């Protein structure tokens, strides 16, 4: 089975190497900068592959694939048009109605395994980008699910206090894991000016960037978690999921 690993971060690069080591027929595209490939003008070939492994996250702006190591922009329309009609495109999260797409970020086994490295990276960001300790800080987590539950355990173990939405104005740290950032956006003018806001929601900014900037609020948009913190581990999770679900 011919496989194309297309763009993404180091997670996909290590996945490509793992597939090679296990004797899969696989090709890598979208990593010219990482590989110091000077032949950037050569067009990316998308036809002839039964499986295309796309980035996680699939896109940031809704128009182009997430490709931090590519020498060119890779447009989603280009992928839809040029990929074989019977190809399987794996990645996520997707907002595309196309039967060729398999959203691995909705696979329960995969998401369960990536929760811990995701939360570890969020904690690292908070520690690195703040001038105060988590201990005795008021932390609001906007969102639901496994990431929030694990973050709550980690933050409380470090002496932080998890506050409720109605207590948002007392927050020193706000972590947004949801596409619905209305609880934060509706309170921007009331927040402490030294609050640290970490937005790890999928896609582009869900928190009002223009208003936040005008108010002098410190917002960090953290993309590509957990691939940034543990790309080798996550590539292993993807590989095992692909095998278990008979996707390769």
Secondary structure, DSSP 8 states (H G I E B T S, - for coil): -EEEEES-SHHHHHHHHHHHHTT-EEEEES-HHHHT---TTS----TT-SEEE--SSSBSSSSBB--TT-SS--BHHHHHHHS-TT-EEEES------TTEEEGGG-HHHHHHHHHHHHHHHHHHHHHH-SS-STT-EEEEES-SHHHHHHHHHHHHTT-EE--GGGGGG-SEEEE-SS--HHHHTTGGGS-TT-EEEE--SSS--S-HHHHHHHT-EEEE--STTTTT-HHHHHHHHHHHHHHTT--
